[in-house]
Amino acid sequence: MERNIMQIKQITKKDGSIVYRANVYLGVDKVTGKDVKTSITGRTKKEVKQKTKEAEIAFLQNGSTRFQASNITTYKELASLWWESYKHTVKPNTQLNVRRLLDNHILPLFGSYKLDKLTTPLIQNVVNKLADKTNKGEDGAFLYYDSLHALNKRILQYGVVMQALPFNPAREVILPRNSQKSKHQKIKHFDNQELKTFLDYLNSLDSNKYRLYYEVTLYKFLLATGCRINEALALSWSDIDFDNAIVHITKTLNYKQEINSPKSHSSYRDIDIDIQTINMLRQYKLRQTQEDWKLGRSEMVVFSDFIHEYPNNRTLQTRLRTHFKHAKVNNIGFHGFRHTHASLLLNSGIPYKELQHRLGHSQLSMTMDIYSHLSKENAKKAVSYFETALENL
């Protein structure tokens, strides 16, 4: 234990008496992650050493933390403390989504409870009621109640770490089956006929109007690359290799219109693009430059709106809905272009592994889970092809 004593110093007090003092390193606080040091004073060196042993033992017995668990008595206090710790570990978009879950669902459900009143049966009852409302299709039901349960469990586990709870009462809660989820999970995308209808509509727009020309280029680019909308809006011209027909995805926009690193490590990727799309981008770049001259500026952002540093996703979504309405096709949203791109490639026979890389998914299972229904459609087509082949024998 003596190795933790940095140095015992002799101190002469104003009244002439002598005491001994040492700065002692106790270890790393398991809650805060910070080094814990303390100053120990004694009348003799032996007393300092004894007090040091007592301080080390007390620190270990308290779970290697100086946090006083008694300070937290309510769920609301615990959730607030958890949030202050959690928010610094994730990107702004995730912060926003989790904060919404907290404010709109978690705190209204559990915020008024004292921690010692939160039992497993109580939480099970709350989760059962959430599941019943969802499975009955009631108004105001939250489809993804599994996310609420996971978040609540995470907050309560933090309470265990902070020694505000002896165990996690949500850990043994059984999550009821969600019968509605599969009905809502069919991804929105254009089939071949809808895609043709929408492209015909885009080609009929007046390309002399720059805003229309800009929007048509953006939509076709998304359909051709499968990029996420905020990846496309973050692109600079230096990210597009015209000679090799490649788009380099190295960044994205968050909800604050700020540049962020991509969604995951796998989202850093190079996307090969076709010659038609490259030529479209060349023509668009030339047109953008002409608009730049009118404004007396030089633009580096590919899909700049000439107003903000980066274009606003929400403004563009409003315009997109208008175009869907005029084209008389379903509103599939910007993400629907990504799904349509994936659908076209799968129907053309691209392997799932290649599609995973192109879309920037972190796991192959993610790609297969999202697009498994498309492979089922292909399986049905395969039967049709087989029947046709037999008839032609």
C-alpha positions in Angstrom: 0.0 0.0 0.0 2.9 2.4 0.7 3.7 2.6 -3.0 0.5 4.7 -3.4 1.9 7.4 -1.1 3.7 9.9 -3.3 5.7 11.5 -0.5 5.1 12.1 3.2 5.9 15.7 4.1 6.6 17.2 7.5 4.4 20.3 8.0 5.0 22.8 10.8 1.8 24.6 11.8 1.5 28.2 13.0 1.4 27.1 16.6 4.7 25.2 16.2 3.2 21.7 16.2 4.3 19.2 13.6 2.1 17.1 11.4 2.7 14.8 8.5 0.8 15.0 5.2 0.7 12.9 2.0 -1.1 13.0 -1.4 -2.4 9.5 -2.0 -3.6 8.0 -5.3 -6.6 5.7 -4.6 -7.3 4.5 -8.2 -9.6 5.2 -11.1 -13.2 6.1 -10.3 -15.4 3.5 -12.0 -18.2 6.1 -12.5 -16.4 9.1 -13.7 -13.3 7.4 -15.2 -11.1 10.0 -13.4 -8.1 9.4 -11.2 -9.0 9.8 -7.5 -6.5 11.4 -5.2 -6.8 12.5 -1.6 -4.7 14.4 1.0 -4.1 12.6 4.3 -2.8 14.2 7.4 -1.6 12.6 10.7 0.4 13.4 13.8 3.0 10.7 12.8 4.2 9.0 9.7 2.7 5.8 11.0 -0.7 7.4 11.4 -0.5 8.7 7.8 0.2 5.2 6.6 -2.7 3.8 8.6 -5.1 6.4 7.4 -4.0 5.7 3.8 -4.9 2.0 4.2 -8.3 3.0 5.6 -8.9 5.4 2.7 -7.9 2.7 0.1 -10.2 0.1 1.7 -13.1 2.6 2.0 -12.7 3.5 -1.7 -12.8 -0.2 -2.8 -15.7 -1.0 -0.5 -17.6 1.9 -2.1 -17.2 0.2 -5.5 -14.1 2.2 -6.5 -16.1 5.4 -6.7 -16.6 8.5 -4.6 -20.1 9.0 -5.9 -22.7 9.1 -3.1 -25.6 6.9 -4.3 -28.0 8.4 -1.8 -28.1 11.6 -3.8 -30.3 9.9 -6.4 -33.8 9.0 -5.3 -36.0 9.4 -8.4 -36.1 8.0 -11.9 -36.1 11.6 -13.3 -32.8 12.4 -11.5 -31.2 9.2 -12.6 -32.3 9.7 -16.3 -30.9 13.3 -16.1 -27.6 12.0 -14.8 -27.4 9.2 -17.4 -28.2 11.7 -20.2 -25.3 14.0 -19.1 -23.0 11.1 -19.4 -24.4 9.5 -22.5 -24.9 12.6 -24.8 -21.1 13.1 -25.1 -20.6 9.6 -26.5 -22.8 9.9 -29.6 -23.3 12.1 -32.7 -25.9 15.0 -32.8 -28.4 13.0 -34.8 -28.4 10.2 -32.3 -28.5 12.7 -29.4 -31.7 14.2 -31.0 -33.4 10.9 -31.5 -32.7 9.6 -28.0 -33.6 12.9 -26.4 -37.0 12.7 -28.1 -37.5 9.2 -26.8 -36.7 10.4 -23.3 -38.9 13.5 -23.4 -41.9 12.0 -25.3 -42.0 8.5 -23.9 -39.6 7.4 -21.1 -40.0 10.3 -18.7 -43.8 10.4 -19.0 -43.9 6.7 -18.3 -41.4 6.5 -15.4 -40.3 10.0 -14.5 -42.5 10.4 -11.5 -41.4 7.2 -9.8 -39.1 6.9 -6.8 -36.3 4.4 -7.7 -37.3 2.1 -4.8 -40.8 1.8 -6.2 -39.6 0.6 -9.7 -40.1 -3.2 -9.4 -39.9 -5.8 -12.1 -43.7 -6.4 -12.0 -44.4 -2.7 -12.3 -42.2 -2.3 -15.4 -43.5 -5.5 -16.9 -47.0 -4.1 -16.5 -46.0 -0.9 -18.3 -44.4 -2.8 -21.2 -47.4 -5.1 -21.5 -49.7 -2.0 -21.8 -47.4 -0.5 -24.5 -47.5 -3.8 -26.4 -51.3 -4.1 -26.1 -51.9 -0.6 -27.5 -49.5 -1.3 -30.4 -50.8 -4.7 -31.3 -54.4 -3.5 -31.2 -53.5 -0.6 -33.5 -54.8 2.0 -31.1 -54.3 5.7 -31.7 -51.2 7.1 -30.1 -49.5 3.7 -29.8 -45.7 3.6 -30.3 -44.7 1.0 -32.8 -41.1 0.6 -31.5 -41.9 -0.1 -27.9 -38.9 -2.5 -27.9 -36.7 0.7 -28.2 -38.3 2.2 -25.2 -37.7 -0.9 -23.1 -34.1 -1.1 -24.2 -33.5 2.6 -23.3 -35.3 2.2 -19.9 -33.2 -0.9 -19.2 -30.0 1.0 -20.1 -30.9 4.0 -17.7 -31.7 1.6 -14.8 -28.4 -0.3 -15.4 -26.6 3.0 -15.1 -28.4 3.3 -11.7 -26.8 0.0 -10.7 -23.4 1.3 -11.7 -24.0 4.5 -9.7 -25.1 2.4 -6.7 -28.5 4.0 -6.7 -30.1 0.6 -7.3 -29.0 -2.9 -6.0 -30.0 -4.5 -9.3 -31.7 -3.7 -12.6 -35.5 -4.3 -12.2 -36.0 -4.1 -16.0 -33.5 -6.9 -16.7 -36.0 -9.8 -16.2 -38.9 -8.1 -18.0 -40.2 -10.2 -20.9 -40.8 -8.2 -24.1 -44.1 -9.1 -25.7 -44.2 -10.0 -29.4 -44.8 -7.1 -31.8 -47.4 -8.2 -34.3 -47.6 -4.8 -36.0 -43.9 -4.3 -36.8 -43.8 -6.7 -39.8 -46.8 -4.9 -41.4 -45.0 -1.5 -41.2 -41.5 -2.8 -42.2 -42.1 -3.1 -45.9 -39.7 -0.6 -47.4 -40.9 2.2 -49.6 -39.4 2.1 -53.1 -40.5 2.5 -56.7 -41.2 -0.6 -58.8 -40.1 -0.4 -62.4 -43.4 1.2 -63.7 -43.4 3.8 -60.9 -39.8 4.6 -61.5 -40.4 5.1 -65.3 -43.4 7.3 -64.5 -41.3 9.5 -62.1 -38.3 9.7 -64.5 -40.7 10.7 -67.4 -42.1 13.4 -65.1 -38.6 14.7 -64.2 -37.6 14.8 -67.9 -40.7 16.9 -68.7 -39.7 19.7 -66.3 -38.4 23.0 -67.6 -34.6 22.6 -67.2 -34.1 26.3 -68.0 -35.3 27.0 -64.4 -32.3 26.4 -62.3 -34.2 25.2 -59.2 -35.9 22.5 -61.2 -32.7 21.5 -62.9 -31.0 21.3 -59.5 -33.7 19.1 -58.1 -33.8 16.7 -61.0 -30.0 16.3 -60.8 -30.2 15.6 -57.1 -33.0 13.0 -57.5 -31.2 11.2 -60.4 -27.9 11.2 -58.5 -29.6 9.6 -55.5 -31.2 7.0 -57.7 -27.9 6.2 -59.4 -25.7 6.0 -56.3 -27.9 4.8 -53.4 -26.4 7.6 -51.2 -28.1 8.7 -48.1 -29.5 12.2 -48.6 -27.2 13.8 -46.1 -24.2 12.1 -47.6 -25.1 13.6 -50.9 -25.8 17.1 -49.5 -22.3 17.1 -47.8 -20.4 16.3 -51.0 -17.8 18.7 -52.3 -16.7 18.7 -55.9 -13.4 17.3 -54.8 -15.3 14.2 -53.6 -16.2 13.3 -57.2 -13.5 11.7 -59.4 -14.7 12.4 -62.9 -11.8 10.6 -64.6 -12.5 7.3 -62.8 -16.2 7.7 -62.3 -16.1 7.4 -58.5 -17.9 9.2 -55.7 -15.9 9.3 -52.4 -18.2 9.2 -49.3 -16.2 10.6 -46.4 -18.7 12.8 -44.5 -22.4 13.5 -43.9 -24.6 16.3 -42.5 -26.2 16.2 -39.1 -29.6 17.8 -38.2 -27.8 21.1 -37.3 -26.5 21.3 -40.9 -23.0 20.6 -39.7 -20.4 18.2 -41.2 -20.1 14.9 -39.4 -18.2 11.8 -40.0 -20.3 9.1 -41.8 -22.9 7.0 -39.9 -20.4 4.2 -39.3 -16.9 3.1 -40.3 -18.4 1.1 -43.2 -20.1 4.2 -44.5 -16.6 5.5 -45.6 -16.7 4.1 -49.2 -16.1 4.7 -52.9 -19.1 4.4 -55.1 -18.6 3.6 -58.8 -21.1 5.5 -61.0 -22.2 5.0 -64.6 -21.1 7.2 -67.5 -24.6 8.7 -67.9 -24.5 10.0 -64.3 -20.9 11.3 -64.8 -22.0 13.2 -67.8 -25.0 14.6 -66.0 -22.8 15.8 -63.2 -20.3 17.4 -65.7 -23.2 19.4 -67.3 -24.6 20.3 -63.9 -21.2 21.6 -62.7 -21.0 23.8 -65.7 -24.5 25.1 -65.1 -23.7 25.7 -61.4 -20.6 27.7 -62.4 -22.7 29.9 -64.6 -25.0 30.6 -61.7 -21.9 31.3 -59.6 -20.8 34.0 -62.0 -24.1 35.7 -61.7 -23.7 35.8 -57.9 -20.0 36.6 -58.0 -18.9 33.6 -56.1 -17.2 30.2 -56.5 -19.1 27.1 -55.2 -17.3 24.0 -53.8 -20.4 22.2 -52.5 -22.0 20.0 -55.1 -25.7 20.5 -54.2 -25.3 24.1 -52.9 -28.4 26.2 -52.6 -26.3 29.4 -52.8 -27.9 30.6 -49.5 -26.5 28.3 -46.7 -23.2 26.7 -46.3 -25.0 23.4 -46.9 -28.5 22.9 -48.2 -31.4 22.2 -45.8 -32.7 18.6 -46.0 -36.1 19.6 -44.6 -36.7 22.3 -47.2 -35.8 19.8 -50.0 -38.1 17.2 -48.5 -41.0 19.7 -48.9 -40.2 20.2 -52.5 -39.8 16.5 -53.1 -43.3 15.8 -51.7 -44.7 18.3 -54.2 -42.9 16.6 -57.1 -44.2 13.2 -56.0 -47.7 14.7 -56.0 -47.4 16.2 -59.4 -45.9 13.0 -60.8 -48.8 11.0 -59.3 -46.5 8.5 -57.6 -46.3 7.4 -54.0 -44.3 9.5 -51.5 -41.3 7.3 -50.9 -39.2 10.0 -49.4 -35.5 10.6 -50.1 -34.7 7.2 -48.5 -37.0 5.6 -51.0 -34.5 6.5 -53.7 -31.8 4.5 -51.8 -34.2 1.5 -51.5 -35.1 1.8 -55.2 -31.4 1.8 -56.1 -30.9 -1.4 -54.1 -34.0 -3.0 -55.6 -32.7 -2.3 -59.1 -29.3 -3.8 -58.3 -30.7 -6.9 -56.6 -33.1 -7.5 -59.5 -30.0 -7.3 -61.8 -28.3 -10.0 -59.8 -25.8 -8.1 -57.7 -24.5 -10.1 -54.7 -25.6 -9.0 -51.2 -22.0 -8.4 -50.2 -21.4 -6.0 -53.0 -24.7 -4.2 -52.2 -23.6 -4.0 -48.5 -20.4 -2.1 -49.5 -22.2 0.2 -52.0 -24.8 1.2 -49.4 -22.3 1.5 -46.6 -24.0 -0.9 -44.2 -21.9 -2.0 -41.3 -23.1 -5.6 -41.4 -24.2 -7.9 -44.1 -27.1 -9.0 -42.0 -28.4 -5.5 -42.0 -28.5 -5.5 -45.9 -30.2 -8.9 -46.0 -32.8 -8.0 -43.3 -33.8 -4.8 -45.0 -34.0 -6.2 -48.6 -34.9 -9.9 -47.9 -38.4 -9.3 -49.4 -36.8 -8.3 -52.7 -35.1 -11.6 -52.9 -38.4 -13.2 -52.3 -39.8 -11.3 -55.3 -36.9 -12.5 -57.3 -37.6 -16.1 -56.3 -41.2 -15.7 -57.6 -39.8 -14.4 -60.9 -37.4 -17.3 -61.1 -40.4 -19.7 -60.9 -42.0 -17.8 -63.8 -38.8 -17.9 -65.8 -38.6 -21.7 -65.2 -42.2 -22.2 -66.4 -41.6 -20.1 -69.5 -38.5 -22.1 -70.2 -40.4 -25.4 -69.9 -43.1 -24.1 -72.3 -40.4 -23.4 -74.9 -38.9 -26.8 -74.8 
